């Protein structure tokens, strides 16, 4: 992949909504934000039943909140079923049906696309909480093929104000290096993520002045060293801690259980995951880790060896969705985060999805398929990724468990050790091993 192709991926522009044929709806399960311009447009609609319904269901945000985030000037009250009241019986938007696409709020009009701008270049990714977006991203073997050079856009995107001028000057080259690492199949995926953790730490050193190297010099040396696969042997020797990894995945899965509605699609995934890792009244973290190792070796790993693009595509889209390493201008939390902290959020989200998929592969066994992967990624994305507090909770959890460093991230990312051929007692399981309730709320 050359640097021009890696800078401005165009796959998100191929997305097309399938409307009422979709197995889920983007108009249920969360708040619908309304920007100020759309709010004023709705106040000026002609009198009629639809205008009355819209106005009655709009709630203004407090002035100080709206000032911090103009894209959420107001919200639409959800129904008792947690659905948008503008949704018709055939699961289409009544506003769009009567007034056209231009009357949708910015969020509704652009979903599931997410736009970022760095040094004027438009970067668009997809949020995989949309089933059709998840299918497009995960199942396209050549996701980054057919790209164009960086484009300028007119959408109301902002330059992240916290980006160091030194990094901003070579933003496209940095993104090209990140995507080259993410797609380098000389390394397994966990090692690509480990390389990105080193990449983030080195960039932090440049930003803080701890390193006197220029970004351009750093990129040239890092690319030359990392891109030839020579670091794989050293990374293979990094230690694995299956128990700590299992415990962390369970805690990550439990972060939002009490802060977000659990829809039936995500509940189905949780049930399959916990069954696939051998959850039972007498289960311990050690026994769950043993089942997970077996599921990984027997069902998960063979499937992804045949389809290496699926999780690679998930990683690529996550990099672009989070605008790593620069962060989002729309998220006020980003200005106080280091690049390494932004990587920690990315790595934890990847580890959570991988952990869920290992359990679900253990549940479905030989029947484990791309359909199960799309279902899992979409429902988990809808449950976790649309809540700003999720990233804050991730960082707090990693800090609490001393995983917010190179050693801790290795624990989080290291693929499970080879499993036994059959499910059975783990050699790590002892009478004093802590018991587990499977999905574990953060302490």
C-alpha positions as CSV (number, residue, x, y, z in Angstrom):
1,X,0.0,0.0,0.0
2,X,1.6,3.3,-1.0
3,X,1.4,6.4,1.1
4,X,-1.2,8.2,-1.1
5,X,-3.6,5.3,-0.9
6,X,-3.1,5.0,2.9
7,X,-3.8,8.6,3.6
8,X,-7.4,9.0,2.4
9,X,-9.3,5.7,2.3
10,X,-12.6,6.0,0.4
11,X,-14.5,2.9,1.4
12,X,-16.9,4.8,3.6
13,X,-18.2,6.6,0.6
14,X,-19.4,3.3,-0.8
15,X,-21.9,2.9,2.1
16,X,-25.6,2.8,1.2
17,X,-28.4,2.6,3.7
18,X,-30.7,-0.3,3.1
19,X,-33.6,1.3,5.1
20,X,-36.4,-0.9,6.4
21,X,-34.6,-4.0,5.1
22,X,-32.0,-3.5,7.9
23,X,-32.1,-6.0,10.7
24,X,-31.6,-3.2,13.3
25,X,-32.5,0.5,13.3
26,X,-30.3,3.5,14.0
27,X,-33.4,5.2,15.4
28,X,-33.6,3.1,18.6
29,X,-31.4,2.5,21.6
30,X,-29.8,5.9,22.1
31,X,-30.4,9.7,22.1
32,X,-31.0,11.4,18.8
33,X,-29.0,14.7,18.8
34,X,-30.2,17.8,17.0
35,X,-27.8,20.6,16.1
36,X,-28.8,24.3,16.5
37,X,-29.4,24.9,12.7
38,X,-31.7,21.9,12.5
39,X,-33.5,22.9,15.7
40,X,-34.3,26.4,14.2
41,X,-35.4,24.8,10.9
42,X,-37.9,22.6,12.8
43,X,-39.3,25.7,14.6
44,X,-40.1,27.2,11.2
45,X,-41.9,24.1,9.7
46,X,-45.4,24.7,8.5
47,X,-48.2,23.9,10.9
48,X,-49.3,20.3,10.9
49,X,-49.2,17.0,12.7
50,X,-45.5,16.4,12.0
51,X,-44.4,19.8,13.1
52,X,-46.4,19.4,16.3
53,X,-44.9,16.0,17.0
54,X,-41.4,17.3,16.3
55,X,-41.7,20.3,18.5
56,X,-43.4,18.4,21.4
57,X,-40.6,15.9,21.4
58,X,-37.6,18.3,21.2
59,X,-35.7,19.1,24.4
60,X,-33.3,21.9,24.5
61,X,-30.0,21.2,26.2
62,X,-28.8,23.6,28.9
63,X,-27.0,26.6,27.5
64,X,-23.6,25.7,28.9
65,X,-23.9,22.1,27.5
66,X,-24.9,23.3,24.0
67,X,-22.1,25.8,24.0
68,X,-19.6,23.0,24.6
69,X,-21.1,20.8,21.8
70,X,-23.2,22.7,19.3
71,X,-24.0,19.4,17.5
72,X,-26.1,18.5,20.5
73,X,-28.1,21.7,20.9
74,X,-31.2,19.6,21.6
75,X,-32.3,15.9,21.7
76,X,-35.5,14.1,20.7
77,X,-37.4,12.4,23.4
78,X,-37.5,8.6,22.9
79,X,-40.7,6.6,23.2
80,X,-41.3,4.0,26.0
81,X,-39.7,1.5,23.6
82,X,-36.6,3.7,23.4
83,X,-37.4,4.5,19.7
84,X,-37.4,7.8,17.9
85,X,-41.0,9.1,17.7
86,X,-40.3,10.1,14.1
87,X,-39.8,6.5,13.1
88,X,-42.7,5.1,10.9
89,X,-44.2,1.7,11.2
90,X,-42.0,0.5,8.3
91,X,-38.9,1.8,10.2
92,X,-38.3,4.9,8.0
93,X,-37.9,8.5,9.1
94,X,-41.1,10.5,8.9
95,X,-39.1,13.8,8.6
96,X,-37.1,12.6,5.6
97,X,-40.2,11.1,4.0
98,X,-42.1,14.4,4.2
99,X,-39.4,17.0,3.9
100,X,-36.4,15.3,2.4
101,X,-32.8,14.5,3.4
102,X,-31.8,18.1,3.9
103,X,-34.2,18.4,6.9
104,X,-32.3,15.8,8.9
105,X,-30.0,16.8,11.7
106,X,-26.3,16.6,10.9
107,X,-25.9,13.4,12.9
108,X,-28.9,11.7,11.3
109,X,-27.8,12.8,7.8
110,X,-24.2,11.6,8.1
111,X,-24.7,8.4,10.2
112,X,-22.9,6.0,10.1
113,X,-20.1,8.2,8.6
114,X,-17.7,9.9,10.9
115,X,-15.6,12.8,9.4
116,X,-12.3,14.1,10.6
117,X,-10.0,16.7,9.3
118,X,-6.2,16.8,9.7
119,X,-4.1,19.3,7.9
120,X,-7.1,20.0,5.6
121,X,-7.4,16.3,4.5
122,X,-10.8,14.7,4.8
123,X,-10.9,11.4,6.5
124,X,-14.1,9.4,6.7
125,X,-14.7,6.2,8.6
126,X,-17.8,4.3,9.6
127,X,-19.3,3.5,12.9
128,X,-20.0,-0.2,13.0
129,X,-23.1,0.1,15.1
130,X,-24.9,0.0,11.7
131,X,-25.2,-3.6,10.4
132,X,-24.7,-2.6,6.8
133,X,-21.6,-0.6,7.7
134,X,-20.3,-3.5,9.7
135,X,-20.8,-5.8,6.7
136,X,-19.1,-3.4,4.3
137,X,-16.0,-2.9,6.6
138,X,-15.5,-6.4,7.9
139,X,-16.3,-8.5,4.8
140,X,-14.6,-6.5,2.1
141,X,-11.3,-8.3,1.3
142,X,-9.7,-5.2,-0.3
143,X,-11.1,-2.5,2.0
144,X,-8.4,0.1,1.2
145,X,-8.3,-0.5,-2.6
146,X,-9.4,2.2,-5.0
147,X,-8.5,5.1,-2.8
148,X,-8.0,8.7,-4.0
149,X,-5.5,11.4,-2.8
150,X,-6.6,13.6,0.1
151,X,-9.7,15.6,-0.5
152,X,-11.0,18.8,0.9
153,X,-14.5,18.7,2.4
154,X,-17.2,21.2,3.3
155,X,-18.7,19.4,6.2
156,X,-18.6,21.1,9.6
157,X,-15.5,19.3,10.8
158,X,-12.8,20.9,12.9
159,X,-9.1,20.6,13.1
160,X,-8.2,19.0,16.5
161,X,-6.8,22.0,18.4
162,X,-4.6,19.8,20.6
163,X,-2.4,18.5,17.8
164,X,1.2,19.5,18.0
165,X,2.2,21.8,15.1
166,X,5.2,19.5,14.5
167,X,2.9,16.5,14.1
168,X,0.3,18.5,12.1
169,X,2.9,19.3,9.5
170,X,3.3,15.7,8.6
171,X,-0.2,14.4,9.6
172,X,-0.7,12.5,6.3
173,X,2.7,10.8,6.6
174,X,1.9,9.8,10.2
175,X,-1.5,8.4,9.2
176,X,0.2,6.5,6.3
177,X,2.6,4.9,8.7
178,X,-0.1,3.9,11.1
179,X,-2.2,2.3,8.4
180,X,0.9,0.5,7.0
181,X,1.6,-1.0,10.4
182,X,-2.1,-2.0,10.8
183,X,-2.1,-3.8,7.5
184,X,1.4,-5.4,7.6
185,X,0.7,-9.2,7.6
186,X,4.3,-10.0,8.4
187,X,3.1,-9.6,12.0
188,X,0.0,-11.1,13.7
189,X,-2.5,-8.5,14.6
190,X,-1.6,-8.3,18.3
191,X,2.0,-7.5,17.3
192,X,0.9,-4.8,15.0
193,X,-1.0,-3.3,17.9
194,X,2.1,-3.6,20.1
195,X,4.1,-1.8,17.4
196,X,1.5,1.0,17.4
197,X,1.9,1.3,21.2
198,X,5.6,1.9,20.7
199,X,4.8,4.3,17.8
200,X,2.5,6.3,20.1
201,X,5.0,6.4,22.9
202,X,7.7,7.8,20.6
203,X,5.4,10.4,19.2
204,X,4.6,11.5,22.8
205,X,8.3,11.9,23.4
206,X,8.5,14.2,20.3
207,X,5.5,16.3,21.5
208,X,6.8,16.7,25.1
209,X,10.4,17.4,24.0
210,X,11.8,14.3,25.6
211,X,13.0,13.4,22.2
212,X,14.9,15.9,20.0
213,X,14.1,14.0,16.8
214,X,11.9,15.5,14.1
215,X,8.7,13.6,13.2
216,X,10.1,13.0,9.7
217,X,13.3,11.4,11.0
218,X,11.4,9.3,13.4
219,X,9.0,8.1,10.7
220,X,11.8,7.1,8.4
221,X,13.6,5.1,11.0
222,X,10.5,3.5,12.5
223,X,9.2,2.4,9.1
224,X,12.5,1.0,8.0
225,X,12.7,-1.1,11.2
226,X,9.1,-2.2,11.7
227,X,8.0,-2.8,8.1
228,X,10.4,-5.7,7.3
229,X,9.1,-8.1,10.0
230,X,12.4,-8.3,11.8
231,X,10.8,-7.5,15.2
232,X,8.5,-10.5,15.2
233,X,10.9,-12.9,17.0
234,X,11.4,-10.4,19.8
235,X,7.7,-9.9,20.2
236,X,7.0,-13.7,20.2
237,X,9.1,-13.9,23.4
238,X,6.9,-11.4,25.2
239,X,5.1,-13.1,28.2
240,X,1.4,-14.0,28.2
241,X,-0.9,-13.8,31.1
242,X,-4.2,-15.4,30.2
243,X,-5.8,-14.9,33.5
244,X,-5.2,-11.2,33.7
245,X,-6.3,-10.9,30.0
246,X,-9.5,-12.8,30.7
247,X,-10.3,-10.7,33.8
248,X,-9.7,-7.5,31.9
249,X,-11.9,-8.5,29.0
250,X,-14.7,-9.4,31.5
251,X,-14.3,-6.0,33.2
252,X,-14.3,-4.1,29.8
253,X,-17.5,-6.0,28.9
254,X,-19.0,-4.9,32.2
255,X,-18.1,-1.2,31.9
256,X,-21.4,0.0,30.4
257,X,-23.8,-2.5,31.7
258,X,-25.3,-0.1,34.2
259,X,-25.0,3.0,32.0
260,X,-26.6,1.8,28.8
261,X,-29.7,-0.1,27.7
262,X,-28.8,-3.7,26.7
263,X,-30.7,-4.4,23.5
264,X,-31.8,-7.9,22.6
265,X,-29.1,-8.2,19.9
266,X,-26.3,-7.5,22.3
267,X,-27.9,-9.7,25.0
268,X,-27.8,-12.5,22.5
269,X,-24.1,-11.9,22.0
270,X,-23.4,-11.8,25.7
271,X,-25.3,-15.1,26.2
272,X,-23.3,-16.8,23.5
273,X,-20.0,-15.3,24.7
274,X,-20.5,-16.5,28.3
275,X,-21.5,-19.9,27.2
276,X,-18.5,-20.2,24.8
277,X,-16.1,-19.5,27.7
278,X,-17.7,-22.0,29.9
279,X,-19.6,-19.8,32.3
280,X,-21.2,-21.7,35.2
281,X,-22.0,-21.2,38.9
282,X,-18.6,-22.7,39.9
283,X,-16.6,-21.0,37.1
284,X,-13.4,-19.2,38.0
285,X,-11.3,-16.8,36.0
286,X,-8.8,-19.6,35.4
287,X,-11.5,-22.0,34.1
288,X,-12.9,-19.3,31.8
289,X,-9.4,-18.6,30.5
290,X,-8.9,-22.3,29.8
291,X,-12.1,-22.5,27.8
292,X,-11.2,-19.3,26.0
293,X,-7.8,-20.7,25.0
294,X,-9.5,-23.8,23.7
295,X,-12.1,-21.8,21.7
296,X,-9.3,-19.6,20.3
297,X,-7.2,-22.5,19.1
298,X,-10.0,-24.7,17.8
299,X,-12.5,-22.3,16.2
300,X,-11.4,-18.6,16.4
301,X,-7.9,-18.9,15.0
302,X,-8.6,-21.3,12.1
303,X,-11.5,-19.1,10.9
304,X,-9.4,-15.9,10.9
305,X,-6.5,-17.7,9.3
306,X,-8.8,-18.3,6.4
307,X,-10.2,-14.7,6.5
308,X,-7.3,-12.5,7.7
309,X,-8.9,-9.3,6.4
310,X,-11.9,-9.3,8.8
311,X,-10.2,-8.2,12.0
312,X,-7.6,-6.3,10.1
313,X,-10.4,-4.3,8.6
314,X,-11.9,-3.7,12.0
315,X,-8.5,-2.4,13.2
316,X,-8.1,-0.1,10.2
317,X,-11.6,1.3,10.6
318,X,-11.1,1.8,14.4
319,X,-7.9,3.8,13.6
320,X,-9.8,6.0,11.2
321,X,-12.9,6.3,13.4
322,X,-10.9,7.4,16.4
323,X,-8.6,9.5,14.1
324,X,-5.6,7.9,15.8
325,X,-3.2,9.3,16.8
326,X,-4.7,12.8,16.6
327,X,-8.1,12.3,18.2
328,X,-11.4,14.0,17.5
329,X,-11.9,17.7,17.6
330,X,-15.5,17.1,18.7
331,X,-14.5,15.3,21.9
332,X,-13.4,17.8,24.6
333,X,-11.7,15.0,26.5
334,X,-9.1,14.6,23.7
335,X,-7.2,17.7,24.5
336,X,-6.0,16.3,27.8
337,X,-5.0,12.9,26.5
338,X,-1.6,11.8,25.4
339,X,-1.2,9.9,22.2
340,X,-0.4,6.8,24.3
341,X,-3.7,7.2,26.1
342,X,-5.5,7.4,22.8
343,X,-3.8,4.2,21.8
344,X,-4.9,2.6,25.1
345,X,-8.5,3.3,24.2
346,X,-8.1,1.9,20.7
347,X,-6.3,-1.2,22.1
348,X,-8.9,-1.9,24.7
349,X,-11.7,-1.7,22.2
350,X,-9.9,-4.1,20.0
351,X,-9.2,-6.5,22.9
352,X,-12.8,-6.4,23.9
353,X,-14.1,-7.3,20.4
354,X,-11.5,-10.0,20.0
355,X,-12.4,-11.5,23.5
356,X,-16.1,-11.5,22.7
357,X,-15.5,-13.1,19.3
358,X,-13.4,-15.9,20.9
359,X,-16.2,-16.8,23.3
360,X,-18.8,-16.6,20.5
361,X,-16.6,-18.9,18.4
362,X,-16.5,-21.3,21.3
363,X,-20.3,-21.2,21.5
364,X,-21.0,-21.8,17.8
365,X,-17.9,-24.0,17.2
366,X,-17.7,-25.4,13.6
367,X,-20.7,-23.2,12.7
368,X,-18.9,-20.0,13.6
369,X,-19.3,-17.7,10.6
370,X,-18.9,-14.1,9.2
371,X,-22.6,-13.6,10.1
372,X,-21.8,-14.1,13.8
373,X,-18.9,-11.7,13.5
374,X,-21.0,-8.9,11.9
375,X,-23.7,-9.5,14.5
376,X,-21.3,-9.3,17.4
377,X,-19.3,-6.3,16.2
378,X,-22.4,-4.3,15.3
379,X,-24.3,-4.9,18.6
380,X,-21.3,-4.4,20.7
381,X,-20.4,-1.2,18.9
382,X,-23.9,0.1,19.4
383,X,-23.8,-0.7,23.1
384,X,-20.3,0.7,23.8
385,X,-19.0,3.2,21.3
386,X,-21.7,5.9,21.3
387,X,-21.1,6.8,24.9
388,X,-18.4,9.4,25.6
389,X,-17.8,8.0,29.1
390,X,-16.8,4.6,27.7
391,X,-13.3,5.9,26.8
392,X,-13.0,7.6,30.2
393,X,-14.0,4.3,31.9
394,X,-11.4,2.4,29.8
395,X,-8.6,4.6,30.9
396,X,-9.7,4.5,34.5
397,X,-9.9,0.7,34.4
398,X,-6.5,0.3,32.8
399,X,-4.9,2.7,35.3
400,X,-6.6,0.9,38.3
401,X,-5.2,-2.4,37.1
402,X,-1.8,-1.1,36.2
403,X,-2.3,-1.9,32.5
404,X,-1.7,1.6,31.2
405,X,2.0,0.9,30.4
406,X,4.0,-1.2,28.0
407,X,3.9,-4.3,30.2
408,X,0.2,-3.9,30.9
409,X,-0.7,-3.4,27.2
410,X,1.2,-6.6,26.4
411,X,-1.0,-8.4,28.9
412,X,-4.1,-6.9,27.2
413,X,-3.0,-7.6,23.6
414,X,-1.0,-10.8,23.7
415,X,-2.9,-13.6,21.9
416,X,-3.8,-16.5,24.1
417,X,-1.3,-19.3,24.5
418,X,-2.1,-22.5,22.6
419,X,-5.0,-24.4,24.0
420,X,-5.6,-28.0,24.8
421,X,-7.4,-30.1,22.2
422,X,-10.6,-30.4,24.3
423,X,-12.4,-28.4,26.9
424,X,-11.4,-29.5,30.4
425,X,-9.9,-28.5,33.7
426,X,-7.1,-25.9,33.3
427,X,-3.7,-26.6,34.8
428,X,-3.9,-23.0,36.1
429,X,-7.1,-23.7,38.0
430,X,-6.6,-24.0,41.8
431,X,-8.9,-24.2,44.8
432,X,-8.0,-20.6,45.7
433,X,-8.6,-19.2,42.2
434,X,-11.1,-16.3,42.2
435,X,-14.6,-17.2,41.2
436,X,-16.2,-15.2,38.3
437,X,-19.6,-14.0,37.4
438,X,-18.5,-13.9,33.8
439,X,-19.2,-10.2,32.8
440,X,-17.8,-8.2,35.6
441,X,-18.7,-4.7,36.5
442,X,-15.7,-2.4,37.1
443,X,-14.9,-2.1,40.7
